[in-house]
Amino acid sequence: MGLVKRMWMEEQERLYHKSDDNAVCPECFDDPGIKSFIEDNLECETCSVCGRTSEEPIAATADRVSEFFLEKVGQHWEDANDSAPYCSAEGGFLVTTWSMYEIVFDELPDIGPFETLEWLYNHLRDDVVWCERDWQILKPGQALAAGWGKFSEAVKHVTRFLFFTSKRDPYESGEPFEVRPDEMLDALGRAIRKCRLVRRIPAGTHLFRVRGHKRGKRYSTPEQLGPPPRRDAVSAGRMNAPGIVVMYGALDEDTAFTEATGEFRFYSVAEFELLEDILVVDLSRIPQVPSIFEDKPRESIIFLRDFKGDVSRPIRPDQKIHVEYTPTQVVSEFLRHRFRTSSGKSVSGVFYESSKVKHGTNAALFFESEQVEGVLNDRINPKKPALRMLSVKERRPVP
């Protein structure tokens, strides 16, 4: 094979135009993943986009940036001629397709200013018709979301206390990332660990808890304002089934007050302090969905951002509450009893966004009444106190 033909074949496979004298600095891109890649591959002293120069390398070559860009794009799009159905009678491909221009300027416009996008596009070939990669199957994040939907339906209407596990071929259903109801909790645990949602809450952190009452019946003791004793845990909550004790509260007084259930004219507001460090699963701090160029668990984050909406979703306190709360109750018990961090530790609760207060954070702590300092404990092996009540005040709703 002659040199010219070999060079031509390499050009066809490359999907970008080679450039010996073009380079770009990280400041010309907005995307963190691309900026990081360029910072790790500085070779040139001049940026071809902004014109900045230096005696030290400040830019990566156009070839390297193009290769990196196409590598990441290739994880989400592919040549439609390789997988997509085509029907000339229907006018072409039977799936959504993109040109490289549309990928750069329509799908990825936030990676940099127009001048940078134009510079990048001019280095890329645009003679390939692209379609979504693996368009026939659910993506991992979509499969997790579908699995959560099937799990919720199962625990609400099919089986609540028993899951039958069975060996299966993940490709049998045609969905290699499928998550069955009996696999959902473990899949959720893996997503939580991948996204590093376990957070250490230091001793001394203050929590607020509110109870409504009638005129003249003011709550004032740790027994009354802490988590209820087991004999009184008769109501279902977002994170507990009847009979299971969970302490609900919030990280600030206004959120706790606004989230208080029931219609009362008077409320007792208690402020508590943690006596020890604890670990919680913090669903209130799930990261924003990263770009396709960042080395982060994108699919898990996509799922968890939808999942946290289900956890915080307001539910009317009617008879359906016992059914609608079931999925999050099961998740709560999984986190309480079976979930372990990457280092093998258990967690003591869940933080989640308030549906009533913007930026408010609710807490569901796996504490029992005797874990509040000052509460009488008649157990043989009592747990040491984890909370101290600092103050109580009465508060009334604003008319």
C-alpha positions as CSV (number, residue, x, y, z in Angstrom):
1,M,0.0,0.0,0.0
2,G,1.4,3.4,-1.0
3,L,2.0,6.1,1.5
4,V,-0.6,8.5,0.1
5,K,-3.3,5.9,0.2
6,R,-2.4,4.9,3.8
7,M,-2.5,8.5,4.8
8,W,-5.9,8.9,3.2
9,M,-7.3,5.8,5.0
10,E,-6.0,7.1,8.3
11,E,-7.7,10.5,7.6
12,Q,-11.0,8.7,6.9
13,E,-10.8,6.7,10.2
14,R,-9.7,9.8,12.2
15,L,-13.0,11.8,12.1
16,Y,-11.0,15.0,12.5
17,H,-8.6,17.1,10.4
18,K,-5.0,17.0,11.6
19,S,-3.4,20.4,12.5
20,D,0.2,21.0,13.2
21,D,0.0,24.6,14.4
22,N,-3.4,24.9,16.3
23,A,-3.9,24.7,20.0
24,V,-6.3,25.8,22.7
25,C,-6.0,26.9,26.3
26,P,-8.3,25.7,29.1
27,E,-9.7,29.2,29.7
28,C,-11.4,29.0,26.3
29,F,-13.7,26.2,27.4
30,D,-16.3,26.3,30.1
31,D,-16.7,22.5,30.5
32,P,-14.8,21.2,33.6
33,G,-13.9,17.9,31.9
34,I,-12.4,19.5,28.8
35,K,-10.6,22.1,30.9
36,S,-9.1,19.4,33.0
37,F,-8.0,17.4,30.0
38,I,-6.3,20.4,28.4
39,E,-4.5,21.3,31.7
40,D,-3.1,17.7,31.8
41,N,-1.9,18.0,28.2
42,L,-0.2,21.4,27.9
43,E,2.3,21.5,25.0
44,C,2.0,24.8,23.2
45,E,2.9,28.4,24.2
46,T,0.1,30.0,22.1
47,C,-3.7,29.6,22.1
48,S,-5.2,29.8,18.6
49,V,-8.6,30.8,20.0
50,C,-8.0,33.7,22.3
51,G,-4.5,34.5,21.1
52,R,-2.9,34.3,24.6
53,T,0.8,33.6,24.6
54,S,3.4,32.6,27.2
55,E,6.9,31.4,27.6
56,E,5.5,28.3,29.3
57,P,3.1,25.7,27.7
58,I,-0.5,27.0,28.2
59,A,-2.4,25.1,25.5
60,A,-3.1,21.6,24.2
61,T,-2.9,20.8,20.5
62,A,-6.0,20.7,18.4
63,D,-5.4,17.1,17.6
64,R,-5.3,16.0,21.2
65,V,-8.4,18.0,22.1
66,S,-10.3,16.6,19.0
67,E,-9.4,13.1,19.9
68,F,-10.6,13.5,23.5
69,F,-13.8,15.2,22.3
70,L,-14.5,12.4,19.8
71,E,-13.7,9.7,22.3
72,K,-16.4,11.1,24.7
73,V,-18.9,11.8,22.0
74,G,-18.4,8.2,20.8
75,Q,-19.6,7.0,24.2
76,H,-23.0,8.6,23.6
77,W,-23.4,8.7,19.8
78,E,-22.4,6.3,17.0
79,D,-22.4,6.0,13.3
80,A,-26.0,5.5,12.3
81,N,-24.9,3.3,9.4
82,D,-23.5,0.8,11.8
83,S,-26.7,0.2,13.8
84,A,-29.8,2.2,12.9
85,P,-32.6,0.9,10.7
86,Y,-32.9,2.7,7.3
87,C,-36.0,2.9,5.0
88,S,-35.8,4.8,1.8
89,A,-39.6,4.8,1.6
90,E,-39.8,6.6,5.0
91,G,-37.2,9.1,4.0
92,G,-34.1,7.7,5.7
93,F,-33.1,6.5,9.1
94,L,-35.9,5.4,11.5
95,V,-34.2,6.9,14.6
96,T,-33.2,10.4,15.5
97,T,-29.9,11.4,13.9
98,W,-27.5,14.2,14.2
99,S,-24.7,15.8,12.2
100,M,-21.5,16.8,13.9
101,Y,-22.6,20.5,13.6
102,E,-25.8,19.6,15.6
103,I,-23.9,17.7,18.2
104,V,-21.5,20.6,18.8
105,F,-23.9,23.6,18.6
106,D,-27.2,22.1,19.6
107,E,-26.4,19.2,22.0
108,L,-23.2,20.6,23.6
109,P,-23.5,24.4,23.4
110,D,-22.5,24.9,27.1
111,I,-19.0,23.5,26.8
112,G,-17.7,26.9,25.7
113,P,-18.4,30.3,24.0
114,F,-19.4,30.4,20.3
115,E,-15.8,31.2,19.2
116,T,-14.5,28.1,20.9
117,L,-17.3,25.9,19.5
118,E,-16.6,27.3,16.0
119,W,-12.9,26.6,16.4
120,L,-13.6,23.0,17.6
121,Y,-16.1,22.3,14.8
122,N,-13.7,23.4,12.1
123,H,-11.3,20.7,13.2
124,L,-13.9,17.9,13.1
125,R,-15.2,16.1,10.0
126,D,-18.9,16.3,9.4
127,D,-19.5,13.5,6.9
128,V,-20.9,11.0,9.4
129,V,-24.6,10.6,10.3
130,W,-24.7,10.0,14.1
131,C,-27.4,8.4,16.2
132,E,-27.7,7.6,19.9
133,R,-25.4,4.8,20.9
134,D,-27.1,1.6,21.8
135,W,-30.5,3.2,21.0
136,Q,-32.2,-0.2,21.3
137,I,-31.7,-0.5,25.1
138,L,-32.1,1.6,28.2
139,K,-29.1,3.4,29.5
140,P,-27.9,2.5,33.0
141,G,-29.5,5.6,34.6
142,Q,-32.8,4.9,32.7
143,A,-32.7,1.3,33.8
144,L,-32.3,2.3,37.4
145,A,-35.2,4.7,37.1
146,A,-37.3,1.9,35.5
147,G,-36.2,-0.5,38.2
148,W,-37.3,2.0,40.9
149,G,-40.7,2.3,39.3
150,K,-41.1,-1.5,39.2
151,F,-39.9,-1.8,42.8
152,S,-42.3,0.9,44.0
153,E,-45.2,-0.8,42.3
154,A,-44.2,-4.1,43.7
155,V,-44.0,-3.0,47.4
156,K,-47.2,-1.0,47.1
157,H,-49.4,-3.6,45.4
158,V,-47.7,-7.0,45.0
159,T,-45.3,-8.0,47.9
160,R,-44.1,-6.0,50.8
161,F,-42.1,-8.3,53.0
162,L,-40.7,-10.9,50.8
163,F,-38.8,-10.9,47.5
164,F,-38.0,-14.0,45.6
165,T,-34.6,-13.9,44.0
166,S,-33.7,-15.9,41.0
167,K,-30.6,-16.4,38.8
168,R,-31.1,-14.9,35.3
169,D,-29.2,-14.0,32.2
170,P,-29.1,-10.1,32.1
171,Y,-29.4,-10.3,28.3
172,E,-32.5,-12.5,28.4
173,S,-34.9,-9.6,28.4
174,G,-32.9,-7.6,25.9
175,E,-32.0,-5.1,28.6
176,P,-28.5,-5.7,29.9
177,F,-28.8,-3.0,32.6
178,E,-32.2,-4.1,33.8
179,V,-32.8,-3.8,37.6
180,R,-35.4,-6.1,39.0
181,P,-37.4,-5.4,42.2
182,D,-35.3,-7.8,44.2
183,E,-32.1,-6.1,43.0
184,M,-33.2,-2.5,43.5
185,L,-32.1,-1.9,47.0
186,D,-28.6,-3.2,46.4
187,A,-28.4,-1.1,43.1
188,L,-29.5,2.0,45.1
189,G,-26.8,1.3,47.7
190,R,-24.1,1.1,44.9
191,A,-25.3,4.4,43.4
192,I,-25.2,6.1,46.9
193,R,-21.6,4.9,47.3
194,K,-20.5,5.8,43.8
195,C,-21.8,9.4,44.3
196,R,-20.4,9.6,47.8
197,L,-23.6,10.7,49.4
198,V,-22.6,9.4,52.8
199,R,-21.8,12.5,54.9
200,R,-20.3,12.8,58.4
201,I,-22.4,15.1,60.6
202,P,-20.3,16.3,63.5
203,A,-21.2,16.3,67.2
204,G,-22.6,19.7,68.1
205,T,-24.8,19.9,65.1
206,H,-28.3,21.3,66.0
207,L,-31.6,19.8,64.9
208,F,-35.1,21.0,65.3
209,R,-38.3,19.1,66.0
210,V,-41.9,20.4,66.2
211,R,-45.1,19.0,67.7
212,G,-48.5,20.6,67.5
213,H,-50.8,20.8,70.4
214,K,-54.0,22.3,71.8
215,R,-54.1,25.4,74.0
216,G,-52.7,24.7,77.4
217,K,-51.0,21.4,76.5
218,R,-47.4,22.5,76.0
219,Y,-44.8,19.8,75.3
220,S,-41.6,20.5,77.2
221,T,-39.7,17.3,78.0
222,P,-37.2,15.1,76.0
223,E,-39.7,12.2,76.2
224,Q,-42.4,14.4,74.6
225,L,-40.3,16.1,71.9
226,G,-37.7,13.4,71.1
227,P,-38.5,10.3,69.0
228,P,-41.5,8.4,70.4
229,P,-41.2,5.3,72.5
230,R,-42.0,2.1,70.6
231,R,-45.4,1.7,72.2
232,D,-46.4,5.1,70.8
233,A,-45.0,4.7,67.3
234,V,-48.3,3.9,65.7
235,S,-48.3,6.3,62.7
236,A,-46.8,5.7,59.3
237,G,-44.3,8.3,58.1
238,R,-42.2,8.9,55.0
239,M,-39.4,6.8,56.5
240,N,-41.2,4.5,58.9
241,A,-43.9,2.0,58.9
242,P,-46.2,1.9,62.0
243,G,-44.3,0.5,65.0
244,I,-40.9,1.5,63.7
245,V,-39.3,4.5,65.5
246,V,-37.7,7.3,63.4
247,M,-37.0,10.8,64.7
248,Y,-38.1,13.4,62.1
249,G,-36.7,16.9,62.3
250,A,-34.9,19.6,60.2
251,L,-31.7,21.4,60.2
252,D,-33.3,24.8,60.8
253,E,-36.3,25.9,62.9
254,D,-38.4,27.4,60.0
255,T,-38.2,24.2,57.9
256,A,-39.2,22.0,60.9
257,F,-42.1,24.3,61.7
258,T,-43.3,24.4,58.1
259,E,-43.0,20.6,57.7
260,A,-45.0,20.0,61.0
261,T,-48.1,17.8,60.2
262,G,-51.6,18.5,61.5
263,E,-53.5,21.7,61.9
264,F,-52.9,23.2,65.3
265,R,-53.0,26.7,66.7
266,F,-50.0,26.0,69.0
267,Y,-46.7,24.3,68.4
268,S,-43.8,23.3,70.7
269,V,-40.4,23.8,69.0
270,A,-37.4,21.8,70.5
271,E,-33.8,22.3,69.6
272,F,-31.5,19.3,69.9
273,E,-27.8,18.9,69.7
274,L,-25.9,15.8,68.5
275,L,-23.6,14.4,71.1
276,E,-21.5,12.3,68.7
277,D,-20.5,12.2,65.1
278,I,-22.9,10.3,62.9
279,L,-23.0,9.2,59.3
280,V,-26.1,9.9,57.2
281,V,-27.1,9.4,53.5
282,D,-27.5,13.0,52.3
283,L,-30.0,13.2,49.5
284,S,-30.1,17.0,49.7
285,R,-26.6,17.3,48.3
286,I,-26.7,15.2,45.1
287,P,-24.3,16.8,42.6
288,Q,-25.5,18.4,39.4
289,V,-25.5,16.1,36.4
290,P,-21.9,16.2,35.0
291,S,-21.1,16.7,31.4
292,I,-20.2,13.7,29.2
293,F,-16.6,14.9,29.4
294,E,-16.2,14.7,33.2
295,D,-15.0,11.6,34.9
296,K,-17.9,11.2,37.3
297,P,-20.7,8.7,37.8
298,R,-23.1,10.5,35.4
299,E,-25.7,7.7,35.1
300,S,-26.0,7.2,38.9
301,I,-26.3,11.0,39.4
302,I,-29.1,11.2,36.8
303,F,-31.0,8.5,38.6
304,L,-30.5,9.8,42.1
305,R,-31.6,13.3,41.2
306,D,-35.0,11.8,40.1
307,F,-35.0,9.5,43.1
308,K,-34.6,12.3,45.6
309,G,-37.7,13.9,44.0
310,D,-39.8,10.8,44.9
311,V,-38.4,10.9,48.5
312,S,-39.3,14.5,49.0
313,R,-42.6,14.4,47.1
314,P,-45.5,15.8,49.2
315,I,-48.2,13.3,49.9
316,R,-51.6,14.3,51.3
317,P,-52.2,12.8,54.8
318,D,-55.2,10.6,53.8
319,Q,-55.8,6.9,53.8
320,K,-53.5,6.5,50.7
321,I,-50.5,7.6,52.8
322,H,-50.0,4.1,54.1
323,V,-49.6,2.9,50.5
324,E,-47.7,5.8,48.9
325,Y,-45.1,5.9,51.7
326,T,-44.3,2.2,51.4
327,P,-41.3,2.5,48.9
328,T,-39.4,5.0,51.0
329,Q,-40.2,3.1,54.1
330,V,-38.6,0.0,52.7
331,V,-35.6,2.1,51.5
332,S,-35.3,3.5,55.0
333,E,-35.2,0.1,56.6
334,F,-32.6,-1.0,54.0
335,L,-30.4,2.0,54.8
336,R,-30.9,1.4,58.6
337,H,-30.2,-2.3,58.7
338,R,-28.3,-3.5,55.6
339,F,-26.6,-0.7,53.8
340,R,-22.9,-0.2,54.5
341,T,-20.5,2.5,53.4
342,S,-17.4,1.8,51.3
343,S,-15.5,1.3,54.6
344,G,-18.1,-1.0,56.0
345,K,-19.9,1.4,58.4
346,S,-23.6,1.8,59.0
347,V,-25.5,5.0,58.8
348,S,-27.8,6.7,61.4
349,G,-30.3,8.5,59.1
350,V,-31.2,10.2,55.9
351,F,-31.2,13.9,55.0
352,Y,-33.6,15.0,52.2
353,E,-34.9,18.2,50.7
354,S,-38.0,19.8,52.1
355,S,-40.9,20.0,49.6
356,K,-42.2,23.1,51.4
357,V,-39.2,25.2,52.1
358,K,-36.7,26.1,49.4
359,H,-33.2,25.0,50.5
360,G,-34.7,23.5,53.6
361,T,-33.3,20.1,54.7
362,N,-35.3,17.5,56.6
363,A,-33.7,14.8,58.7
364,A,-35.0,11.2,59.5
365,L,-32.7,9.8,62.1
366,F,-32.6,6.2,63.2
367,F,-32.7,7.0,66.9
368,E,-35.0,5.6,69.6
369,S,-36.4,7.6,72.5
370,E,-33.8,6.3,75.0
371,Q,-31.0,7.8,72.8
372,V,-32.1,11.3,74.0
373,E,-30.2,12.4,77.1
374,G,-32.5,12.5,80.1
375,V,-35.1,9.9,78.9
376,L,-35.6,7.1,81.3
377,N,-34.3,3.8,80.0
378,D,-35.3,0.4,81.4
379,R,-33.5,-1.8,78.8
380,I,-30.9,-4.3,79.9
381,N,-28.4,-3.1,77.3
382,P,-29.3,0.6,76.8
383,K,-27.8,2.6,74.0
384,K,-25.8,5.6,75.0
385,P,-27.4,9.0,74.4
386,A,-26.8,10.5,71.0
387,L,-28.9,13.7,71.4
388,R,-29.4,16.4,74.0
389,M,-32.4,18.7,74.1
390,L,-31.2,22.3,74.5
391,S,-34.3,24.4,74.6
392,V,-38.1,24.5,74.0
393,K,-40.3,27.3,72.9
394,E,-43.9,27.8,71.8
395,R,-44.7,29.1,68.4
396,R,-47.9,29.9,66.6
397,P,-48.7,29.9,62.9
398,V,-48.7,33.3,61.2
399,P,-52.3,34.1,60.2
